[in-house]
Amino acid sequence: MLTATAYGLAAVLDLFVLFIGARFLLRPRPAAAGYGVPAKPDGDAAYLEIKGLRDATFGILGLVLLVFAGARPEAWFMLVVALAPLGDTLIVLRHGGTRAVAFGIHFATAVVVLASAALLFAV
């Protein structure tokens, strides 16, 4: 049961970050608004697409580790990847986003990713 939960949560998180990356690649401005810091209409969309490419890459890498390397490498990956939503929390707060988005989305995501890492280490 623990193994299925650990792998299932990791897979869902990897797919979710892949989805976020795809959204930033395909619809960068709405994705930025959902992130908590809307993009300026005359801003350079390339930076939003860079975020999308990096998020998609994280999602694919997580899935590859999960399938081909197993729980322990995926756990270390999740531990490191948790830094991204923690940093996102600070970015949203520093750039005028709401505390609700910063903590309710980004910080909460970091907590779930850390929980996923803990479950994977326990398998």
Buried (B, 14 or more C-beta within 10 A) or exposed (E): EEEEBBBEBBBEBBBBBBEBBBBBBEBBBEBBEBBBBBBEEEEEEEEBBBBBEBBBEBBBBBBBBBEEEEBEBBBBBBBEBBEBBBEBBEBBBEEEBEEEBBBEBBBEBBBBBBBBBEBBBEB
